[in-house]
């Protein structure tokens, strides 16, 4: 019977504990909860969102995002035309790199372009000459004209073109 009494007392104590928690918990919750915030409801419309923030504080405003700046080519930094914290705008020069090697490459490319244009002009001249020869009708006699080199040319109304070949010494 002693076991039953102990058991009976334990169940009774547990029941009182549950009752105490059920009564005290709402009182504690109501006393520590935040007060109700009044809200103004408005219908949703299209428009401009404006918000004014007022704060009196000192410190530094830091961006949440960092931007990486990269160059299209490698080089030695010659100058940085601004100080840390300066405001930069779109198309401002951020870093000046040594460009001597690039200037040399540009000069070489321009020289190659001039040579290419010269070769193009020569090819156009040669094509025009060949076209004139091809469009000129052959003489009615169809007699080839002998040349000093042993080859034969058709006599045409196109003026002859001579090329001089020289041998390197």
Backbone bond lengths (Angstrom), bond angles and torsions (degrees), N, CA, C in turn:
res aa  C-N    CA-C-N  psi(-1)  N-CA   C-N-CA  omega(-1)  CA-C   N-CA-C  phi
1 X - - - 1.410 - - 1.508 112.88 -
2 X 1.309 115.29 -26.65 1.457 119.32 -179.50 1.523 109.28 -64.88
3 X 1.306 115.45 -34.24 1.466 119.55 178.87 1.520 109.88 -67.80
4 X 1.307 116.36 -39.81 1.453 119.65 179.97 1.523 111.04 -66.53
5 X 1.306 117.57 -36.51 1.464 120.83 178.71 1.526 110.56 -67.15
6 X 1.324 115.45 -44.18 1.467 118.95 178.53 1.519 110.39 -62.59
7 X 1.296 114.92 -40.51 1.458 119.67 -179.32 1.526 109.64 -67.65
8 X 1.293 116.53 -41.27 1.446 122.35 179.74 1.537 110.35 -64.50
9 X 1.300 117.53 -39.78 1.466 122.17 178.88 1.525 109.16 -67.99
10 X 1.324 119.05 -40.71 1.476 122.69 179.86 1.527 111.69 -64.03
11 X 1.314 117.24 -40.13 1.465 121.16 179.59 1.518 109.34 -68.33
12 X 1.355 115.31 -40.24 1.455 119.35 178.34 1.530 111.29 -63.38
13 X 1.329 117.60 -42.27 1.475 122.03 -179.48 1.535 109.67 -65.36
14 X 1.291 116.17 -40.47 1.470 120.08 178.53 1.526 110.47 -64.84
15 X 1.278 119.60 -39.97 1.464 124.18 177.89 1.523 111.35 -63.43
16 X 1.351 116.53 -43.89 1.468 119.94 177.09 1.534 110.75 -63.84
17 X 1.323 117.76 -36.77 1.479 121.66 179.20 1.530 110.37 -64.82
18 X 1.293 117.66 -42.45 1.455 121.70 178.38 1.526 109.89 -65.09
19 X 1.297 118.47 -40.74 1.448 122.67 178.44 1.527 110.71 -65.10
20 X 1.313 117.23 -41.09 1.454 121.58 178.54 1.526 110.83 -63.77
21 X 1.310 117.81 -44.10 1.477 122.09 179.25 1.521 109.53 -64.65
22 X 1.327 117.42 -39.90 1.459 120.95 -178.94 1.523 111.66 -66.10
23 X 1.309 118.33 -28.71 1.455 121.43 179.43 1.522 111.22 -87.65
24 X 1.314 118.64 -41.63 1.464 122.80 -174.09 1.535 111.11 -78.15
25 X 1.305 119.74 -35.62 1.478 122.26 -175.13 1.515 112.27 -58.93
26 X 1.331 121.68 -47.43 1.463 119.82 178.55 1.523 112.75 -64.04
27 X 1.324 117.33 -35.01 1.464 120.21 178.61 1.522 109.85 -64.51
28 X 1.326 117.57 -45.34 1.469 121.74 179.83 1.528 109.68 -65.10
29 X 1.316 117.84 -43.79 1.467 121.49 -179.46 1.523 111.25 -60.41
30 X 1.318 117.50 -45.56 1.463 120.99 -179.05 1.521 112.02 -67.55
31 X 1.303 118.06 -28.18 1.464 120.23 -178.88 1.533 112.66 -81.83
32 X 1.331 120.16 -27.02 1.475 120.78 -176.79 1.529 113.60 -104.95
33 X 1.271 118.30 -7.51 1.469 119.09 -179.15 1.524 110.35 -71.43
34 X 1.336 115.60 157.64 1.462 121.36 179.58 1.513 109.62 -74.38
35 X 1.323 114.02 153.65 1.451 117.98 -179.30 1.525 109.80 -72.57
36 X 1.282 115.78 159.36 1.454 122.30 -178.51 1.525 108.87 -72.96
37 X 1.340 116.61 133.42 1.456 122.52 179.06 1.518 107.60 -96.36
38 X 1.320 115.39 130.35 1.452 118.53 178.58 1.519 109.22 -77.99
39 X 1.301 116.59 136.79 1.455 123.01 -177.03 1.518 108.58 -123.67
40 X 1.337 114.96 137.46 1.451 120.14 175.35 1.515 107.78 -101.90
41 X 1.285 117.56 123.01 1.466 122.01 -179.27 1.517 108.54 -95.75
42 X 1.328 115.08 139.05 1.460 121.17 178.00 1.510 108.21 -137.65
43 X 1.325 117.36 149.73 1.470 118.41 177.85 1.532 110.40 -68.14
44 X 1.309 116.03 150.13 1.458 122.25 -179.35 1.525 108.92 -76.01
45 X 1.337 115.81 127.63 1.463 121.51 177.73 1.515 108.97 -138.67
46 X 1.326 115.69 160.15 1.465 119.94 174.72 1.509 108.18 -77.56
47 X 1.317 115.98 142.42 1.450 119.82 178.79 1.512 110.47 173.54
48 X 1.279 115.36 -171.30 1.451 122.28 -177.61 1.523 109.26 -97.32
49 X 1.303 117.23 132.26 1.455 121.37 179.48 1.518 107.60 -91.11
50 X 1.314 114.96 124.52 1.460 119.84 178.44 1.510 108.06 -129.41
51 X 1.320 114.10 139.41 1.444 118.85 179.39 1.511 108.25 -145.16
52 X 1.298 116.47 134.72 1.452 121.21 178.69 1.515 107.60 -109.81
53 X 1.310 115.79 128.72 1.453 121.06 178.77 1.516 107.37 -115.04
54 X 1.314 116.33 125.98 1.451 120.83 178.63 1.520 108.02 -116.99
55 X 1.312 115.04 127.11 1.454 119.53 178.41 1.520 108.84 -147.03
56 X 1.273 115.48 140.44 1.460 120.33 175.49 1.518 105.70 -113.15
57 X 1.323 114.93 105.32 1.455 120.32 -178.35 1.521 108.38 -159.27
58 X 1.292 116.08 163.65 1.457 120.67 175.26 1.516 107.97 -121.38
59 X 1.320 115.87 152.70 1.448 119.52 179.96 1.509 110.77 151.08
60 X 1.310 116.61 -164.95 1.458 122.90 -177.88 1.518 108.78 -118.89
61 X 1.301 115.78 133.08 1.465 120.68 175.71 1.515 107.21 -87.31
62 X 1.308 116.90 125.08 1.459 122.55 -178.51 1.527 108.65 -115.09
63 X 1.305 115.44 141.04 1.460 120.69 177.32 1.514 109.27 -75.64
64 X 1.332 115.67 145.44 1.456 119.65 175.97 1.524 110.91 -76.02
65 X 1.323 116.25 -21.68 1.458 120.77 -176.89 1.517 110.05 -112.17
66 X 1.302 116.89 139.45 1.457 122.57 172.55 1.511 107.72 -106.17
67 X 1.312 116.55 144.42 1.456 120.91 178.69 1.518 109.14 -113.01
68 X 1.309 115.36 135.01 1.454 120.28 175.09 1.519 108.50 -93.68
69 X 1.319 115.66 137.62 1.459 121.44 178.05 1.520 106.31 -110.83
70 X 1.335 116.52 127.34 1.455 120.46 -178.11 1.526 109.02 -130.79
71 X 1.312 115.09 149.05 1.459 121.30 178.96 1.516 109.07 -101.08
72 X 1.322 115.77 154.91 1.451 120.90 178.31 1.523 112.89 -76.63
73 X 1.326 116.75 -11.67 1.452 120.54 178.83 1.520 109.65 -148.42
74 X 1.333 115.24 163.86 1.457 120.06 -178.83 1.519 109.38 -87.70
75 X 1.300 116.31 152.42 1.451 120.55 177.88 1.508 110.89 -178.07
76 X 1.327 115.25 176.00 1.455 121.94 179.01 1.516 108.72 -94.61
77 X 1.329 116.51 132.66 1.464 120.95 179.47 1.524 108.64 -71.43
78 X 1.331 114.85 124.09 1.465 121.34 179.84 1.527 110.16 -97.56
79 X 1.312 117.19 -36.62 1.451 119.53 -178.41 1.506 112.69 -162.20
80 X 1.332 114.73 154.88 1.460 122.68 174.04 1.522 105.24 -126.04
81 X 1.339 117.92 110.21 1.461 120.97 -170.35 1.529 115.93 -80.63
82 X 1.323 119.07 20.50 1.463 120.59 178.62 1.512 108.59 -150.43
83 X 1.322 116.26 166.57 1.460 122.23 179.27 1.524 109.37 -104.90
84 X 1.311 116.94 162.51 1.451 121.08 177.62 1.522 109.01 -61.17
85 X 1.309 115.90 132.70 1.455 121.38 -179.82 1.515 113.72 95.70
86 X 1.370 117.86 -12.45 1.462 120.35 178.04 1.524 109.78 -68.02
87 X 1.315 115.50 151.68 1.465 121.34 177.10 1.531 107.98 -86.60
88 X 1.322 117.14 133.38 1.457 122.08 177.15 1.510 108.51 -118.23
89 X 1.298 115.64 148.88 1.457 122.48 -179.69 1.523 109.35 -111.89
90 X 1.309 116.12 171.42 1.457 121.84 176.93 1.530 108.92 -60.36
91 X 1.313 117.03 139.80 1.466 126.47 178.68 1.522 113.26 71.72
92 X 1.339 119.62 10.02 1.467 121.07 172.89 1.520 108.92 -74.40
93 X 1.333 116.70 146.47 1.460 121.62 176.08 1.523 107.35 -76.67
94 X 1.327 116.82 122.92 1.455 120.71 -178.86 1.522 111.83 -93.73
95 X 1.324 116.63 -41.30 1.458 121.88 -178.39 1.513 107.90 -142.51
96 X 1.329 116.51 136.43 1.462 120.63 176.54 1.523 107.92 -104.47
97 X 1.334 115.36 125.23 1.463 121.34 -179.14 1.527 109.99 -105.05
98 X 1.330 115.82 154.14 1.459 121.49 176.05 1.520 107.82 -66.32
99 X 1.337 116.78 126.29 1.459 120.30 -173.48 1.526 112.89 -120.11
100 X 1.328 117.97 22.19 1.469 120.97 -179.36 1.529 110.26 -62.36
101 X 1.328 117.37 -45.09 1.473 120.60 -179.54 1.532 110.70 -63.31
102 X 1.310 117.14 -40.15 1.465 120.35 178.95 1.524 111.10 -66.61
103 X 1.334 117.37 -38.47 1.464 120.02 177.52 1.524 110.69 -61.70
104 X 1.335 116.98 -39.91 1.463 120.73 177.61 1.530 110.61 -64.69
105 X 1.332 117.00 -40.96 1.464 120.28 178.41 1.529 111.23 -64.80
106 X 1.330 117.29 -37.69 1.465 120.84 178.23 1.525 110.06 -65.55
107 X 1.354 116.98 -44.05 1.462 120.33 179.54 1.533 110.59 -61.77
108 X 1.335 117.48 -41.99 1.463 120.99 178.22 1.531 110.78 -63.97
109 X 1.329 117.39 -42.33 1.462 120.80 179.45 1.532 110.97 -64.72
110 X 1.344 117.30 -38.77 1.469 120.05 177.85 1.521 111.09 -65.81
111 X 1.346 117.79 -39.34 1.459 120.89 177.34 1.534 110.43 -64.11
112 X 1.323 116.45 -43.10 1.462 120.02 177.86 1.525 110.83 -63.38
113 X 1.315 117.42 -35.57 1.456 121.15 177.58 1.529 110.86 -65.09
114 X 1.331 117.05 -42.23 1.475 119.63 177.79 1.524 111.10 -62.86
115 X 1.331 117.68 -42.12 1.467 121.20 177.86 1.522 109.86 -63.01
116 X 1.320 117.27 -43.97 1.463 120.83 179.68 1.517 112.14 -62.54
117 X 1.345 117.11 -40.55 1.468 119.94 178.54 1.525 110.66 -65.71
118 X 1.335 117.24 -37.63 1.463 121.27 178.09 1.532 110.04 -64.16
119 X 1.341 116.03 -43.34 1.468 119.52 179.30 1.527 110.14 -65.84
120 X 1.308 117.64 -37.13 1.457 121.11 177.50 1.523 110.74 -63.58
121 X 1.308 117.42 -42.96 1.467 120.60 179.69 1.534 110.69 -63.99
122 X 1.332 116.48 -40.46 1.472 119.37 177.21 1.525 110.74 -63.60
123 X 1.335 117.41 -41.83 1.464 121.02 -179.46 1.531 110.13 -65.44
124 X 1.319 117.77 -38.85 1.465 120.21 177.40 1.518 111.20 -64.75
125 X 1.334 118.11 -40.07 1.462 122.25 178.29 1.528 110.12 -63.70
126 X 1.349 115.98 -44.56 1.464 119.55 179.19 1.529 110.49 -63.58
127 X 1.322 117.35 -40.64 1.464 120.25 179.50 1.522 110.54 -64.85
128 X 1.323 117.25 -38.91 1.461 120.18 178.85 1.530 110.24 -64.80
129 X 1.325 117.77 -40.11 1.469 121.26 179.11 1.522 109.96 -65.32
130 X 1.342 117.04 -46.00 1.465 119.84 179.55 1.517 111.25 -63.13
131 X 1.318 116.90 -36.21 1.454 120.93 178.97 1.524 110.43 -66.26
132 X 1.345 117.21 -41.67 1.466 121.07 177.73 1.514 110.45 -61.78
133 X 1.324 116.08 -41.84 1.469 119.90 179.95 1.525 110.10 -65.86
134 X 1.328 116.62 -43.46 1.468 119.86 -177.16 1.525 111.48 -67.70
135 X 1.335 117.93 -32.00 1.463 120.71 -177.65 1.517 113.38 -84.57
136 X 1.313 116.86 -13.89 1.459 120.00 -179.81 1.523 108.72 -78.71
137 X 1.339 117.42 127.60 1.468 119.06 -178.68 1.535 110.91 -68.29
138 X 1.317 114.94 147.06 1.464 120.54 177.92 1.532 108.07 -69.68
139 X 1.337 117.59 150.10 1.463 119.64 178.95 1.528 110.37 -63.52
140 X 1.285 114.92 150.85 1.459 119.62 -177.12 1.522 111.52 -65.94
141 X 1.312 117.28 -23.65 1.466 118.39 -179.02 1.509 111.35 -76.76
142 X 1.325 118.26 -19.31 1.456 122.48 -178.13 1.511 112.49 51.51
143 X 1.314 115.93 33.54 1.456 119.14 178.98 1.520 108.52 -100.04
144 X 1.301 116.34 123.69 1.459 118.12 177.61 1.523 110.49 -71.34
145 X 1.321 117.27 150.52 1.451 123.45 178.07 1.520 107.34 -99.06
146 X 1.281 116.14 129.60 1.457 120.12 179.88 1.520 109.58 -74.51
147 X 1.336 115.77 143.22 1.469 120.67 177.01 1.503 108.34 -119.15
148 X 1.328 114.78 167.88 1.460 118.94 -175.76 1.519 111.70 -69.50
149 X 1.319 118.96 -22.20 1.457 120.92 -177.94 1.503 113.13 -84.45
150 X 1.297 119.89 3.45 1.455 122.30 179.16 1.517 112.28 89.80
151 X 1.323 119.27 -11.62 1.458 119.97 177.98 1.514 108.46 -89.77
152 X 1.296 118.33 166.20 1.454 122.24 -177.77 1.527 109.25 -117.02
153 X 1.298 118.37 140.55 1.458 124.51 176.97 1.503 108.93 -118.69
154 X 1.284 117.47 146.65 1.447 120.42 172.93 1.507 107.13 -79.04
155 X 1.262 115.43 137.42 1.458 119.65 179.76 1.521 107.17 -78.78
156 X 1.335 114.44 122.08 1.465 120.03 -179.16 1.502 108.71 -129.22
157 X 1.326 114.53 174.08 1.445 119.91 178.22 1.526 112.28 -84.52
158 X 1.343 118.09 -0.58 1.464 121.31 -179.05 1.528 108.31 -82.98
159 X 1.306 117.83 132.53 1.460 118.95 178.50 1.527 110.23 -60.96
160 X 1.291 115.13 146.08 1.466 119.39 -177.22 1.526 110.16 -73.84
161 X 1.296 115.06 147.51 1.470 122.10 178.08 1.511 106.76 -113.18
162 X 1.316 116.72 134.32 1.451 119.90 179.82 1.524 109.24 -117.61
163 X 1.295 116.18 141.41 1.455 121.43 175.19 1.514 107.74 -120.07
164 X 1.279 116.78 138.60 1.463 120.77 179.14 1.516 107.62 -106.93
165 X 1.319 115.21 123.17 1.445 120.00 177.27 1.512 108.18 -103.95
166 X 1.268 116.33 134.36 1.466 120.16 177.78 1.500 108.14 -120.45
167 X 1.321 114.80 146.98 1.447 120.41 178.53 1.534 108.66 -99.51
168 X 1.339 116.83 136.96 1.460 118.06 177.39 1.519 110.39 -66.83
169 X 1.282 116.98 143.44 1.478 120.37 -178.77 1.501 110.93 -96.24
